[in-house]
Amino acid sequence: MSELYATIPVSARKTVPTARGHKNTGITSEVCAWTGKIVSKIEWDAAENDYRFTVSMEPHHGKGDTMELMTGLVGSKETVERLYNK
C-alpha cells in the first residue's frame, strides 16, 4: 500500500490524475512555467523517523534560478524552516 499520494486537482484535464509513492521512493512534483519551475518533494527522513518536505525553485528548459525555499517535517509547522532571504 502506498504511503504517499499526489494529485493535480486543478488543470485543463477533465479528470484528476494521481501518483503514488513509498518510503523508499518518496514523491516529487514539478509545476512548470516557461520562466522556471517549482519542485516539491516528500522523502523519508530516517534520522527524524518522519517524512520531510522540501520546496525549491529550479530552471525549466534553461530558464530560471535555482534556490531552496523551504523545508520541514510534514504536518509539523514548528519544524518549518524558510531558506530564502538568508
N, C-alpha and C positions, 0 to 999 in steps of 0.2 A: 504494500500500500504506500502511495506517495505521501510524503510529509509536507511538501511544498507545492503550491499551485499559483499560477499566474493567469490573469485574464486580460482581455482588451475590451472593456465594457463599452467604449465609445469609439467608433470608427465608421468608415464608409461601408463596412460589411453589414450584411443582414443578420449574421449570426455572431455570437461572442466566442472567439477562439480561446482555447485554454492550453496551458503547458503544465507539465508536472516535473517535480524534482525530488531528490532524495538527499540524505545526509552526505553521501559520498559524491554527489554531483553538484549540489546547490542548484540555484536557478538564477538566470540573468535575463534582464530585459534591456532593450535598446529602443529609445524613441528618438527618431532622426528628423532633422531638417537639413536643408541644403547648406546651412552655415555651421552645422555641428550636431552633436547628439548628447543625450543624457543617458547614462548607463546606471542601472540599479541592480545590485547583486545581493542575494542572501546565501550565506555559506555557514557551515557548521564550524563553530569555534570550540575546539576541544578543551582549551585552557579555561574557558568560561562555562563549558558544558551547556551551551545555548547557541542559538542562531544569531549571527552578526550580519547587519546590513551595511552596505556602502553605496553611496550615490556619487557619481562623478560626471564631469563634462569632458567629452572627448571629440577629436576631429571626426568628421564624416566626409568621405571622398576627398580627403586632403584639406578640408576647410574647418576651422575652429581651433580652440585652445584645449589643452589638457589640464584638468585640475580636479583633485578630490574635493568634494563639497561637504560631505557629512558621513559619519559612521556611528554605530551604536548597536546595542543588543535589541533584537526585535521585541517590541512590546514593552520596553522599559525606557521611558523618557529621561530618567535620571542618568542613563549611560550615553545619551546622545552627545556627540562632540562635533561642533561645526568646525570644519577645517579651512574654510575660506577666510579671507581678511586676516591671515596670520603671516 
